Every structure is written in structure tokens, then in C-alpha cells.
Amino acid sequence: MASIGLPGSLIALSKSRYAASNSIIRCNVAEPLKYSKENGRAYMPIQINGDTSFTNELRRFAVPQPQNDTRLRIFSGTANPALSQEIACYMGLELGKIMIKRFADGEIYVQLQESVRGCDVYLVQPTCPPANENLMELLIMIDACRRASAKNITAVIPYFGYARADRKTQGRESIAAKLVANLITEAGADRVLACDLHSGQSMGYFDIPVDHVHGLPVILDYLASKTICSEDLVVVSPDVGGVARARAFAKKLSDAPLAIVDKRRHGHNVAEVMNLIGDVRGKVAVMVDDMIDTAGTIAKGAALLHQEGAREVYACTTHAVFSPPAIERLSSGLFQEVIITNTIPVAEQNYFPQLTILSVANLLGETIWRVHDDCAGGFEPYSSLGID
């Protein structure tokens, strides 16, 4: 029985960074500075590792820098400290010391507890619920780093809130995604690292560089470890807007066939009419989306797949917002497994038997290293899914 094959594995990826440096040559001044009688240039006798010799003229010796002094600092907000700690562990670093507290009236106070002058600073803070609180906290953290003379400030936003308000679908609507992008830029961020934006055009709202990484390779790696026959797979997009994402996902899953759930509403307060484009009879359906909020769309899509004869239904998503009544819908028996990542923390009371949480810490940690080292992100498990 053929199984899913992937070109690379995140689990197998491991490498050491910043190898130990050679021993440092120690130079000691043997005598005071002297001047040449011939050309008047300064020179000094130098004793190098115990061997005394004299230079012809004064020269500068390069002082080797300790390899562990990377000038890189990672700070965590209060939105997802567990993920921040995992990222720091992967990178072999410790989280920076920062004090974040709230006054009685709800105002947020941020103070860095260590120097970041001239450092490359990364602030890990998803703008997940409560979105306004976490967004304001991120802005104040950026401002604190800017005023502390950080060299570069990168906002690491595993989940970018307000991303769904990325266009005007009706008159007199706001485009909140652009507003939030302006706030982050004006606060002092030099770069943004985001995971699975709701739409690719959100990157264009920023006037600073944006590194967009995809969490779906982590899910792909997990599915590759399961014994599912590749001939039985079909990838399903729960709506028309996610077709590009589902197509890229299907291509990675041994070029599996694609199905699309088409839903439309004929008027306000009128029941939805759902149609399925594609064949799922007797198949294992894998539904792919960027987020699950109330789970209404994906749950109705799963019910339709069962009606059309799907043998099993898996739900795969990067961001688990899980607004009520998402847990009731997801745990109702429609799904064989609900696979998510930890870009948003899931409260323990929201766990249910079908839930599987995968970590994107290695993915984000590796991306931070590459941004810091000015390296390209072309390695296969970390490359784009080609949907931007």
C-alpha cells in the first residue's frame, strides 16, 4: 500500500549553529611605543604567544568576536509565551527579560529588563483573542525596543489579527488590515514575520519587509507519518476562496485530486445551498483552511462530504481561533481528526479527543535564524507553498 511521500521532513532537520571558534591569539606589548629614525613611522615591539618580535610599523590586529555573542534577542509578549519558549529552545537561546503589566484601568506597561542597544530584536506576539489587547501590547513592546536603541526590530506575529478585513466587499467598510499594518510600522518595527496570512495581498499593506511563512508544511509532515493510502486521498477546499491553498496542499500530497465545496446564500436569513465540485465517494477527505473560527463553514462542509460518501474527513488548519460554538461542532463526530498548530494557544478546557496540536516553533525558529543571518529561505520544508 503506497503511503504519502514528501521531499523533506521537518522532524529530520537538525543542524548546529555557530561552531566553536579557534583559540584566540593573545598579544602583549613588550615595550613602549617607538618611532623609526628612517621614516618617522610608529612601531611597537609585540610579544605574540611568548615569542618576541618587532613590527616595522604600527598595525591594527583584528580582535576575534566570541561566536556566541550573536547580538540577537527574543522577547515574548503575554499572548503565547509557550510558543515563544519553544522557539527560544530550538534556537539555543534564552528569552529576554521583560516586564509587562496592566494598571487598574487596563493600561499596559512594558519595560525591558536588559539592554538591547545595537541588537537584532525579535518580538513574538500573536494578535489572537483578545485581539485589541494583544495588538496594543505588541505596539508598546515595539516602542520600548525602539526607544532602547535596538538596531533592528522584527515583529514575529504567528497569527495576524484583522487579516480578514483586507478588502471592501460593501460600501462604507473599513480595511482594518491596512490600518493595523500602519500601526505596526509607525510604532517602529523594521520587519514583520507572519505565519499563514489570510490572503497574500496583506503583505502589500506593509511599507516594511514581510517574511510570510506557511504552517501547512508542518501539517504535511505529520500526515506523511500516517499510513494513509495516497490513492484514497482527496483534498477539499471548504470554500471557493481557499482553492489556491488547497491546490498547493494537494500537489504536495502526491498530487492528490481536489474537491471544492461551493456555498451560496440567496438572501439574508435564507438557508445556504451547498454543492460539491469533485468526487469524494469512498475517499479520505482532507479539508484545508487557514483558520477555524466558529467552525460553521468547515462543519457544514464535512457534513456534505459524508452525505456524498466520504469514508473519513480530516480538518487541517494553521490557526485555531475556536470561538464558540466551535468546540461543539468539531467534536460532534464529523471529523476523524482535527489537526491544528500552536500559533494560537488552545485552553486545556477546549481539548477534545479528535484534536491534534502541532508545533510551529521549529519553523519560526529556523526562519528567525535565516532572517538574522541574511540567508535565503529556499530549503524545501521551509519554502513557500507557492500560493502567494
C-alpha positions in Angstrom: 0.0 0.0 0.0 1.5 3.3 -1.1 1.9 6.0 1.5 2.2 9.7 1.3 5.7 10.8 0.2 7.2 14.2 0.9 10.5 15.6 -0.3 11.7 16.7 3.1 10.9 16.2 6.8 10.8 18.9 9.4 11.4 16.3 12.1 14.7 15.1 10.4 16.0 18.7 10.1 18.7 19.3 12.7 21.9 21.3 12.5 24.3 23.0 14.8 25.0 26.7 14.6 27.9 28.8 15.3 30.7 26.2 15.7 33.3 26.8 18.4 35.9 29.3 17.3 39.7 28.7 17.2 41.8 29.7 20.1 42.3 33.4 20.3 45.9 34.7 19.7 46.9 36.8 22.7 49.2 39.9 22.0 51.1 41.7 24.8 53.0 44.9 24.5 56.7 44.2 25.3 58.0 47.7 25.3 56.6 51.3 25.0 55.8 52.8 21.6 58.8 53.7 19.5 59.4 55.7 16.3 61.5 54.8 13.3 64.5 57.0 12.7 64.3 56.3 8.9 60.7 57.3 8.1 59.3 58.5 11.4 56.6 55.9 11.5 55.4 54.5 14.8 56.1 50.9 15.7 55.9 48.8 18.8 57.6 45.6 19.9 55.0 42.8 20.1 55.1 39.6 22.1 52.9 37.0 20.4 52.2 33.8 22.4 55.6 34.2 24.2 57.7 34.9 21.0 59.1 38.4 20.9 59.4 40.1 17.5 59.3 43.7 16.3 56.9 45.1 13.7 58.1 47.6 11.1 55.3 49.9 11.8 52.1 50.2 13.8 49.3 48.0 12.6 45.9 47.0 13.9 45.2 43.5 14.9 41.7 42.2 14.4 40.1 41.2 17.7 38.0 37.9 17.2 34.5 38.2 18.5 33.0 35.4 20.6 30.9 33.2 18.4 28.1 33.0 21.0 27.7 36.8 21.0 25.0 36.9 18.3 23.5 40.2 19.3 20.2 38.5 18.9 17.4 38.9 21.5 14.0 37.3 21.6 11.2 38.7 23.8 7.8 37.3 24.4 4.5 39.0 24.9 1.8 37.5 27.1 -0.3 36.2 24.2 1.6 32.9 23.6 4.5 32.5 26.0 4.7 28.7 25.5 5.4 29.1 21.8 8.0 31.8 22.4 9.8 29.5 24.9 9.8 26.6 22.3 11.3 29.0 19.7 14.0 30.1 22.1 14.8 26.4 23.0 15.1 25.5 19.3 17.5 28.4 18.7 19.5 27.6 21.8 18.8 31.0 23.4 17.0 32.3 26.4 14.0 34.6 26.3 14.9 38.2 27.0 13.8 39.6 30.3 10.8 41.9 30.0 8.2 43.2 32.4 4.6 43.5 31.1 1.9 44.5 33.5 -1.5 46.2 33.4 -2.7 49.0 35.6 -6.1 49.0 37.3 -7.7 50.9 34.4 -6.4 48.4 31.8 -3.4 50.4 30.5 -0.4 48.3 29.5 3.1 49.0 30.9 6.2 47.5 29.2 9.8 47.7 30.4 12.8 45.8 29.0 14.8 44.3 31.8 18.1 44.0 29.8 20.0 46.2 27.3 19.1 45.8 23.6 21.3 48.6 22.3 22.5 47.7 18.8 20.8 44.3 19.0 18.6 42.4 16.5 15.4 42.1 18.4 12.5 39.7 17.7 9.2 40.2 19.5 6.9 37.1 19.5 3.3 38.2 19.9 0.3 36.8 18.0 -2.7 39.2 17.9 -5.1 36.4 18.8 -8.2 37.0 21.1 -8.4 39.3 22.9 -7.1 40.9 19.7 -7.2 44.5 20.7 -5.3 43.8 24.0 -2.6 41.8 22.3 -2.2 44.2 19.4 -1.7 47.1 21.8 0.8 45.2 23.8 2.8 44.4 20.7 2.8 48.1 19.7 4.1 49.1 23.1 6.8 46.4 23.0 8.0 47.7 19.7 8.0 51.3 21.0 10.0 50.2 24.1 12.6 48.5 21.9 12.9 51.5 19.6 13.5 53.9 22.5 16.1 51.5 23.9 18.1 51.9 20.7 17.6 48.4 19.2 19.3 48.1 15.8 16.5 46.1 14.1 13.1 45.2 15.4 11.2 42.3 13.9 7.6 41.7 14.9 7.0 37.9 14.9 3.2 37.6 14.5 2.3 33.9 14.3 -1.4 34.9 13.9 -2.1 38.3 12.4 -5.5 39.5 13.6 -7.7 41.7 11.5 -6.4 39.9 8.4 -9.9 39.1 7.2 -10.7 42.8 6.8 -8.4 43.0 3.8 -10.8 44.5 1.2 -14.1 46.3 0.8 -17.0 43.9 0.0 -19.6 46.6 0.7 -19.8 50.3 0.8 -18.5 52.3 3.7 -16.5 49.5 5.1 -13.0 49.9 6.7 -9.9 48.0 5.6 -8.7 47.2 9.1 -5.8 45.0 7.9 -4.1 48.1 6.3 -4.8 50.2 9.4 -3.1 47.6 11.7 -0.2 47.4 9.2 0.3 51.1 9.5 0.2 51.0 13.3 2.9 48.3 13.5 5.1 50.3 11.0 4.6 53.6 12.8 5.4 52.0 16.2 8.9 51.3 14.9 9.0 47.8 13.5 11.6 47.3 10.8 10.3 43.9 9.7 7.3 41.6 10.1 7.4 37.8 10.2 3.9 36.4 9.9 2.5 32.9 9.5 -0.3 32.0 7.1 -1.8 35.4 6.4 -5.5 35.1 5.4 -4.6 36.5 2.0 -1.4 37.2 0.2 -2.3 40.8 -0.5 -2.0 41.6 3.2 1.8 41.7 2.7 1.4 44.7 0.4 -0.3 46.7 3.2 3.1 47.0 5.0 5.7 49.5 4.0 8.4 47.3 5.5 9.6 43.9 4.5 7.3 41.0 5.4 8.5 37.4 5.7 5.5 35.1 5.1 5.9 31.5 6.2 3.4 28.8 5.9 2.4 26.4 8.7 1.0 23.8 6.3 4.4 22.1 5.8 4.2 21.1 9.5 0.8 19.5 8.9 2.1 17.9 5.7 5.0 16.3 7.6 2.5 14.9 10.2 0.2 13.5 7.5 3.3 11.8 5.9 3.8 9.9 9.1 0.3 8.4 8.9 -0.4 5.2 6.9 -3.0 6.6 4.5 -3.0 5.2 1.0 -2.2 8.0 -1.4 -4.8 6.7 -3.9 -7.6 7.2 -1.3 -6.8 10.8 -0.6 -8.7 13.9 -1.8 -8.0 17.4 -0.7 -11.1 19.6 -0.1 -11.3 23.4 0.0 -14.2 24.4 2.3 -15.0 27.5 0.1 -14.1 28.9 -3.2 -11.7 31.5 -1.7 -9.3 28.7 -0.4 -8.9 26.9 -3.7 -5.3 28.1 -4.3 -4.3 27.0 -0.9 -5.9 23.6 -1.3 -4.4 23.1 -4.7 -0.9 23.7 -3.4 -1.6 21.4 -0.5 -2.8 18.6 -2.8 0.2 19.0 -5.0 2.5 18.2 -2.0 0.3 15.2 -1.1 1.4 13.1 -4.0 -0.6 15.3 -6.4 -3.9 14.2 -4.8 -7.2 15.1 -6.5 -9.0 18.3 -5.5 -12.6 18.9 -4.5 -14.4 22.2 -3.7 -17.3 23.0 -1.5 -19.4 25.7 -3.1 -21.8 27.5 -0.8 -24.0 30.4 -1.6 -26.8 32.3 0.1 -29.7 33.6 -1.9 -30.6 36.3 0.6 -30.4 37.4 4.2 -31.7 34.9 6.7 -32.0 32.3 3.9 -30.6 28.8 4.3 -27.3 28.1 2.5 -27.3 26.0 -0.6 -24.1 23.9 -0.7 -22.8 22.0 -3.7 -19.7 19.8 -4.1 -17.4 20.0 -7.0 -15.4 16.8 -7.3 -15.7 13.1 -6.3 -15.2 12.1 -2.7 -17.1 8.7 -2.6 -15.1 6.1 -0.7 -12.2 8.6 -0.2 -10.4 10.1 2.8 -11.2 13.8 2.5 -8.6 16.3 3.9 -10.2 19.7 4.4 -7.6 22.5 4.3 -8.1 26.1 5.6 -6.0 28.8 7.1 -8.1 29.2 10.3 -11.1 27.8 12.2 -13.2 30.5 14.0 -16.7 29.3 14.8 -16.2 26.2 12.6 -19.5 26.8 10.8 -18.1 26.6 7.3 -15.9 23.6 7.9 -18.5 21.7 9.8 -21.2 22.1 7.2 -18.7 21.2 4.5 -17.8 18.0 6.5 -21.5 17.1 6.7 -21.8 17.5 3.0 -18.8 15.3 2.4 -20.3 12.5 4.5 -23.5 12.8 2.5 -21.5 12.4 -0.7 -19.9 9.2 0.5 -16.6 10.2 2.0 -15.1 7.5 4.2 -13.3 9.8 6.6 -12.9 13.5 7.0 -9.8 15.3 8.4 -9.7 19.0 9.1 -6.3 20.7 8.8 -5.8 24.4 9.7 -3.0 26.6 11.0 -4.8 29.0 13.2 -7.3 27.7 15.8 -9.3 30.7 16.9 -12.1 28.4 18.3 -14.8 31.0 19.0 -18.0 29.4 20.5 -19.6 27.1 19.4 -16.5 25.8 17.5 -15.7 23.0 20.1 -19.2 21.6 20.0 -19.2 21.5 16.2 -15.7 20.0 15.8 -16.2 17.3 18.5 -19.6 16.2 17.1 -18.2 13.2 15.3 -18.0 14.7 11.8 -14.1 14.6 11.8 -11.8 11.7 12.2 -9.1 14.2 13.3 -8.8 17.9 13.7 -5.2 18.9 13.1 -4.1 22.4 14.1 -0.9 24.3 15.1 0.0 26.2 18.2 0.2 29.7 16.6 -2.8 30.4 18.9 -2.8 28.9 22.4 -5.6 26.5 23.0 -7.1 26.4 26.5 -7.0 23.0 28.1 -10.8 23.0 28.6 -11.1 23.2 24.8 -9.3 20.0 24.2 -11.3 17.1 22.7 -10.4 13.6 21.6 -10.1 14.3 17.9 -7.8 17.3 18.4 -4.1 17.2 17.4 -1.9 20.2 18.1 1.4 20.5 16.1 4.2 23.0 17.0 5.5 25.6 14.5 8.3 26.5 16.9 11.0 24.9 14.7 9.6 26.5 11.6 9.6 30.0 13.1 12.9 29.5 14.9 14.6 28.4 11.6 13.1 31.4 9.8 14.4 33.8 12.5 17.9 32.3 12.1 17.7 32.8 8.4 16.5 36.4 8.6 19.2 37.2 11.2 21.9 35.6 9.1 20.6 37.2 5.9 20.1 33.7 4.3 17.6 32.7 1.7 14.7 30.5 2.8 14.8 28.1 -0.1 15.2 24.9 1.8 12.4 22.6 0.9 10.5 22.1 4.2 10.6 25.9 4.8 9.9 27.1 1.3 6.7 28.7 0.2 3.8 26.5 -0.9 3.6 28.7 -4.0 0.3 30.2 -3.2 1.3 33.9 -2.8 
